[in-house]
């Protein structure tokens, strides 16, 4: 099950992983361009453009795109992230050329029709409104702003209502021209697919895209501020986080183990202490978010206003306990979870395609599975404990909260608790 890579003359890379036991193929276009590559006045344009790609091309109407792929039993979709945009499809093994033709068509020949743009503008405005009505979504948007301030990583991928309402076709074309370069692209397929055939089709569809240049990005400074929003809810949703290693940092595997032990499952410290022993909340977990030049280690929890002070105190204490003692049993359990999640990607063509395409965009190569597992296995309890010390004593944490805020601990008090530690 080897990964094969071909570099086209324009700098675009074609990657396949043949999985002959499957009857399907997952394929897509991954571009190293996302919301963090937007200018302040065009926040939301990457996401808007991704929506518009499906609204008609020179050869297909919006309805025609959906009908053609679904008539073959396939599915097609897209996603915009902070650092990447993805257009992807999944079909039976004989239909991947059709899926590639449609993906290439919407990627390179979208007309950005004015009438369709107005209709889709309303759809995105509804999406923004819906996100504000979902406290567990809103609190993470606020967490980004609290952590990164005015930096692009601190802005919402969806954009703001004000900017989306006034966004123009010219802004969309301008962003696409600045960011959709062949040298930033990976066209990838996994499943029952022949590499030579796939690369030949990719050359036909994508070979004329200009080479371009790498993203011109500026690293963020961790802001460590507070962002809150009072809402008439029965619960208070809370996120606080610290700066952590980025995905290029060799400690990234230690960070993943740390996040897993802290709040990665039912056996994690947070779940056991906050939920099982004290019954302070229903949902609590830790997360590690990594970008090319920044990272976060954070915790999310939601609880009733009466429990909010106790929840914040206990959660903070559990986080700080990671710098004092970590058992080999915890390390082994976390490493087993991480290794299993990596290996399980081999059982899904879609997951595997996303995994190897993102790995190549990040590192310029697709690491062997054995190499990744070896790096995870090399993580020690001492390394994780030292990383916890560095993280929790390195900066003021950011704090975000949505809901009933009357009993919320102040940001100053939260920061002082970690500083005293």
C-alpha positions as MATLAB code, in Angstrom:
seq = 'XXXXXXXXXXXXXXXXXXXXXXXXXXXXXXXXXXXXXXXXXXXXXXXXXXXXXXXXXXXXXXXXXXXXXXXXXXXXXXXXXXXXXXXXXXXXXXXXXXXXXXXXXXXXXXXXXXXXXXXXXXXXXXXXXXXXXXXXXXXXXXXXXXXXXXXXXXXXXXXXXXXXXXXXXXXXXXXXXXXXXXXXXXXXXXXXXXXXXXXXXXXXXXXXXXXXXXXXXXXXXXXXXXXXXXXXXXXXXXXXXXXXXXXXXXXXXXXXXXXXXXXXXXXXXXXXXXXXXXXXXXXXXXXXXXXXXXXXXXXXXXXXXXXXXXXXXXXXXXXXXXXXXXXXXXXXXXXXXXXXXXXXXXXXXXXXXXXXXXXXXXXXXXXXXXXXXXXXXXXXXXXXXXXXXXXXXXXXXXXXXXXXXXXXXXXXXXXXXXXXX';
ca = [
       0.000    0.000    0.000;
       2.572    2.530   -1.123;
       2.002    6.228   -1.733;
       2.996    7.461   -5.201;
       3.758   11.107   -5.976;
       4.115   12.927   -9.305;
       5.089   16.587   -9.664;
       3.614   18.301  -12.712;
       5.636   20.880  -14.623;
       3.641   23.729  -13.046;
       4.528   22.592   -9.518;
       1.257   20.842   -8.673;
       1.688   17.500   -6.913;
      -0.436   14.446   -7.672;
      -0.592   11.835   -4.911;
      -2.311    8.462   -4.821;
      -2.523    5.582   -2.405;
      -3.798    2.453   -4.119;
      -6.120    0.427   -1.885;
      -7.147   -2.390   -4.270;
      -9.451   -4.093   -1.775;
     -11.876   -1.159   -2.035;
     -14.600   -0.652   -4.612;
     -14.488    3.137   -4.319;
     -12.158    6.097   -4.784;
     -11.910    9.248   -2.678;
     -10.316   12.184   -4.465;
      -9.967   15.892   -4.150;
      -8.059   19.130   -4.474;
      -6.268   20.470   -1.413;
      -5.011   24.069   -1.574;
      -2.689   25.715    0.909;
      -4.908   28.778    1.161;
      -7.586   29.580    3.697;
      -9.100   32.179    5.961;
      -5.760   33.303    7.365;
      -4.736   34.407    3.865;
      -7.510   37.007    3.733;
      -7.056   40.732    4.156;
      -9.074   42.310    6.996;
     -11.604   43.876    4.625;
     -12.278   40.556    2.856;
     -12.749   38.284    5.872;
     -15.044   35.441    4.771;
     -14.124   35.563    1.074;
     -12.386   32.151    1.053;
     -15.496   30.481    2.462;
     -17.796   32.461    0.126;
     -15.706   31.428   -2.893;
     -15.851   27.778   -1.854;
     -19.660   28.019   -1.796;
     -19.774   29.749   -5.180;
     -17.722   27.030   -6.843;
     -20.823   24.817   -6.822;
     -23.127   27.482   -8.272;
     -22.376   26.978  -11.923;
     -19.542   26.809  -14.446;
     -19.230   27.472  -18.163;
     -20.336   23.868  -18.807;
     -22.634   23.052  -15.895;
     -25.430   24.683  -13.943;
     -25.589   24.401  -10.166;
     -28.304   21.777  -10.479;
     -26.357   19.996  -13.204;
     -23.309   19.633  -10.937;
     -25.369   17.956   -8.232;
     -27.346   15.744  -10.627;
     -24.325   14.532  -12.586;
     -22.315   13.331   -9.604;
     -25.321   11.887   -7.793;
     -26.562   10.090  -10.921;
     -23.349    8.068  -10.670;
     -24.000    7.424   -6.980;
     -21.173    9.722   -5.946;
     -20.950   12.625   -3.531;
     -19.137   15.944   -3.694;
     -18.424   18.675   -1.167;
     -15.901   21.248    0.014;
     -14.528   22.781    3.204;
     -12.679   25.961    4.125;
     -10.197   26.009    6.988;
      -7.777   28.532    8.419;
      -4.869   27.327    6.290;
      -6.385   25.095    3.605;
      -9.379   24.801    1.298;
     -10.548   21.399    0.079;
     -12.820   20.280   -2.754;
     -13.469   16.556   -2.604;
     -15.588   13.723   -3.955;
     -16.177   10.005   -3.501;
     -17.322    7.599   -6.212;
     -17.253    3.998   -7.301;
     -13.862    2.965   -8.674;
     -14.980    3.293  -12.309;
     -16.340    6.830  -11.919;
     -13.384    8.776  -10.540;
     -12.648   10.378  -13.983;
     -16.140   11.921  -13.897;
     -15.554   13.190  -10.361;
     -12.201   14.701  -11.332;
     -13.769   16.411  -14.346;
     -16.454   17.971  -12.135;
     -13.959   18.994   -9.450;
     -11.674   20.586  -12.024;
     -14.626   22.339  -13.624;
     -15.881   23.937  -10.404;
     -12.334   24.767   -9.302;
     -11.118   26.442  -12.487;
     -14.250   27.465  -14.411;
     -16.742   28.706  -11.825;
     -18.583   31.676  -13.348;
     -19.436   33.388  -10.045;
     -22.784   34.368  -11.512;
     -24.218   37.572  -10.004;
     -27.693   36.158   -9.338;
     -26.285   33.001   -7.791;
     -23.964   35.118   -5.680;
     -26.881   37.050   -4.193;
     -28.725   33.850   -3.360;
     -25.630   32.296   -1.798;
     -24.923   35.500    0.121;
     -28.238   34.974    1.916;
     -27.326   31.339    2.613;
     -24.010   32.341    4.207;
     -25.655   35.073    6.247;
     -28.010   32.400    7.587;
     -24.975   30.217    8.341;
     -23.379   33.076   10.293;
     -26.620   33.662   12.201;
     -26.882   29.950   12.990;
     -23.331   29.888   14.355;
     -24.187   32.722   16.712;
     -27.197   30.735   17.942;
     -24.985   27.725   18.730;
     -23.096   28.560   21.930;
     -20.611   25.718   21.509;
     -19.688   27.161   18.083;
     -19.690   30.790   19.177;
     -17.460   30.159   22.180;
     -14.731   28.764   19.914;
     -14.942   31.766   17.575;
     -14.519   33.963   20.626;
     -11.638   31.756   21.787;
      -9.808   32.415   18.511;
     -10.282   36.164   18.957;
      -9.175   35.978   22.602;
      -6.057   34.045   21.618;
      -4.959   35.846   18.451;
      -6.626   39.263   18.515;
      -6.515   41.111   15.177;
      -4.335   38.483   13.497;
      -6.130   36.506   10.741;
      -6.175   33.445   13.033;
      -8.340   35.481   15.393;
     -11.101   35.976   12.829;
     -14.033   33.715   11.977;
     -13.751   31.570    8.848;
     -17.337   32.526    7.977;
     -16.561   36.241    8.091;
     -18.783   38.913    9.574;
     -22.336   39.823    8.600;
     -21.211   43.312    7.579;
     -18.425   42.117    5.276;
     -20.433   39.297    3.677;
     -23.312   41.693    2.975;
     -21.018   43.957    0.931;
     -18.603   41.407   -0.560;
     -18.141   41.785   -4.325;
     -17.370   39.459   -7.193;
     -14.163   41.421   -7.775;
     -12.976   40.692   -4.230;
     -13.665   37.004   -4.774;
     -11.781   36.919   -8.076;
      -8.920   38.868   -6.545;
      -8.532   36.453   -3.638;
      -8.682   33.444   -5.953;
      -6.045   34.943   -8.258;
      -3.736   35.627   -5.303;
      -4.068   32.211   -3.694;
      -5.074   29.377   -6.025;
      -1.595   28.548   -7.357;
      -0.445   25.152   -8.636;
       2.583   25.120   -6.330;
       0.209   25.259   -3.345;
      -2.012   22.438   -4.619;
      -2.242   18.705   -4.110;
      -4.594   16.585   -6.194;
      -4.969   13.341   -4.299;
      -6.831   10.045   -4.614;
      -7.037    6.958   -2.438;
      -8.832    3.694   -3.024;
      -8.969    1.481   -6.077;
      -7.083    3.791   -8.431;
      -4.080    3.528  -10.749;
      -1.511    6.255  -10.203;
      -0.399    6.662  -13.816;
      -3.964    7.014  -15.040;
      -4.838    9.455  -12.295;
      -1.746   11.592  -12.881;
      -2.483   11.727  -16.613;
      -6.000   13.031  -15.961;
      -4.680   15.514  -13.413;
      -2.234   16.885  -15.983;
      -5.071   17.343  -18.452;
      -7.306   19.185  -15.998;
      -4.829   21.120  -13.859;
      -1.612   21.347  -15.875;
      -2.209   24.932  -17.048;
      -2.734   26.500  -13.626;
       0.102   28.999  -12.993;
       2.904   27.929  -10.651;
       2.638   30.922   -8.300;
       4.365   31.272   -4.947;
       4.062   30.166   -1.336;
       1.627   31.945    1.020;
       2.944   35.197    2.466;
       1.942   34.660    6.081;
       2.919   36.445    9.280;
       3.166   34.512   12.555;
       0.731   35.523   15.289;
       1.406   36.672   18.820;
      -0.672   34.928   21.465;
      -2.913   37.650   22.883;
      -4.110   36.002   26.083;
      -7.231   38.145   26.447;
     -10.896   37.499   27.295;
     -13.924   37.467   24.982;
     -17.375   36.822   26.444;
     -21.008   37.121   25.385;
     -23.980   37.118   27.700;
     -26.878   34.971   26.458;
     -30.069   33.736   28.180;
     -28.936   30.101   28.341;
     -29.189   27.446   31.009;
     -25.454   26.779   30.781;
     -22.198   28.694   30.611;
     -19.880   27.514   27.817;
     -16.212   28.122   28.593;
     -12.926   27.786   26.699;
      -9.515   28.717   27.959;
      -6.272   27.978   26.196;
      -2.519   28.540   26.131;
       0.047   28.914   23.339;
       1.522   25.560   22.322;
       3.892   24.073   19.709;
       3.001   24.365   16.002;
       2.883   21.336   13.722;
       6.487   21.851   12.581;
       7.759   21.650   16.160;
       9.234   18.227   17.059;
       7.253   18.392   20.319;
       3.997   18.084   18.388;
       3.691   14.409   19.371;
       4.235   15.295   23.018;
       1.451   17.886   22.666;
      -0.941   15.291   21.274;
      -0.174   12.918   24.137;
      -0.600   15.761   26.633;
      -4.002   16.737   25.227;
      -5.128   13.117   25.250;
      -4.178   12.543   28.882;
      -5.687   15.848   29.933;
      -9.041   15.505   28.192;
      -9.036   13.071   25.297;
     -11.557   10.483   26.409;
     -13.541    8.962   29.245;
     -10.357    7.867   31.021;
      -8.795   11.341   30.821;
      -8.076   13.398   33.908;
     -10.648   16.058   33.131;
     -13.452   13.629   32.386;
     -12.780   11.611   35.522;
     -12.275   14.549   37.894;
     -14.761   17.092   36.547;
     -17.598   14.879   35.377;
     -17.335   11.460   36.994;
     -16.151   12.399   40.498;
     -17.779   15.807   40.890;
     -20.641   15.873   38.386;
     -19.885   19.463   37.427;
     -20.740   19.144   33.753;
     -21.891   16.865   30.969;
     -19.256   17.795   28.377;
     -15.567   18.525   28.970;
     -12.550   17.908   26.761;
      -9.085   19.172   25.900;
      -7.876   20.056   22.429;
      -4.612   20.757   20.674;
      -4.912   22.982   17.603;
      -1.814   23.349   15.441;
      -0.974   25.716   12.599;
       2.259   26.088   10.656;
       3.600   28.770   13.011;
       1.387   28.616   16.122;
      -0.535   26.230   18.323;
      -3.016   26.085   21.181;
      -3.680   23.731   24.046;
      -7.089   24.372   25.498;
     -10.084   23.069   27.381;
     -13.805   23.331   26.672;
     -16.529   22.747   29.226;
     -20.168   23.707   29.747;
     -21.963   23.828   33.063;
     -24.753   25.540   34.986;
     -24.086   29.025   36.372;
     -24.073   27.646   39.940;
     -21.248   25.256   39.095;
     -19.178   27.697   37.024;
     -16.760   28.872   39.770;
     -16.088   25.331   40.962;
     -15.691   24.072   37.397;
     -13.086   26.703   36.551;
     -11.116   26.055   39.711;
     -11.100   22.268   39.337;
     -10.333   22.410   35.639;
      -7.418   24.778   36.227;
      -6.050   22.508   38.947;
      -6.283   19.477   36.673;
      -4.449   21.321   33.908;
      -1.675   22.375   36.286;
      -1.402   18.837   37.658;
      -0.015   17.781   34.286;
       3.239   19.566   35.173;
       3.645   17.649   38.434;
       3.162   13.972   37.746;
       2.254   11.790   34.764;
       2.203    8.031   35.058;
       3.566    5.579   32.523;
       0.095    4.037   32.432;
      -1.390    7.336   31.269;
       1.350    7.748   28.679;
       0.833    4.244   27.311;
      -2.941    4.716   27.109;
      -2.629    8.048   25.280;
      -0.068    6.687   22.835;
      -2.295    3.698   22.101;
      -5.201    6.032   21.306;
      -3.079    8.162   18.966;
      -1.583    5.189   17.150;
      -5.008    3.628   16.709;
      -6.476    6.816   15.248;
      -3.644    7.010   12.693;
      -3.952    3.368   11.669;
      -7.750    3.562   11.425;
      -7.402    6.161    8.681;
      -6.268    3.283    6.478;
      -9.758    1.819    6.736;
     -11.381    4.866    5.121;
     -10.404    6.121    1.689;
     -11.708    9.611    2.479;
      -9.831    9.869    5.771;
      -6.645    8.552    4.199;
      -6.833   11.021    1.292;
      -7.290   13.926    3.678;
      -4.457   12.678    5.871;
      -1.799   12.319    3.179;
      -2.771   15.483    1.283;
      -2.500   17.591    4.433;
       0.755   15.907    5.416;
       2.272   16.785    2.046;
       1.076   20.393    2.174;
       2.547   20.719    5.653;
       5.854   18.890    5.271;
       6.468   18.366    1.557;
       6.320   14.610    2.022;
       4.040   11.821    3.190;
       5.627   10.149    6.229;
       5.559    6.380    6.412;
       3.064    5.021    8.904;
       5.876    3.262   10.758;
       7.727    6.581   11.116;
       4.723    8.302   12.688;
       4.129    5.444   15.089;
       7.812    5.389   16.062;
       7.683    9.101   16.935;
       4.603    8.582   19.076;
       6.169    5.606   20.834;
       9.263    7.686   21.631;
       7.265   10.144   23.776;
       8.093    9.857   27.500;
       6.350   10.964   30.666;
       9.200   13.360   31.474;
       8.875   15.038   28.067;
       5.128   15.528   28.448;
       5.512   16.866   31.981;
       8.175   19.359   30.855;
       5.978   20.488   27.984;
       3.098   21.018   30.403;
       5.368   23.203   32.544;
       6.402   25.243   29.509;
       2.827   25.719   28.338;
       1.099   26.548   31.603;
       3.861   28.886   32.798;
       4.659   30.552   29.489;
       1.826   33.030   29.018;
      -1.467   34.388   30.262;
      -4.292   32.058   29.155;
      -7.057   33.259   26.882;
     -10.634   32.972   28.111;
     -13.923   32.891   26.244;
     -17.400   32.269   27.556;
     -20.985   32.303   26.276;
     -24.185   32.102   28.328;
     -24.914   33.085   31.897;
     -21.833   35.045   32.977;
     -22.822   36.310   36.421;
     -20.734   33.669   38.212;
     -17.899   33.523   35.677;
     -14.454   33.897   37.196;
     -12.654   36.974   35.888;
      -9.833   36.673   33.418;
      -7.521   38.352   35.927;
      -8.327   35.724   38.565;
      -7.837   32.882   36.109;
      -4.476   34.252   34.966;
      -3.355   34.786   38.543;
      -4.114   31.169   39.436;
      -1.767   29.866   36.738;
       0.832   32.549   37.441;
       0.981   31.595   41.127;
       1.589   27.989   40.122;
];
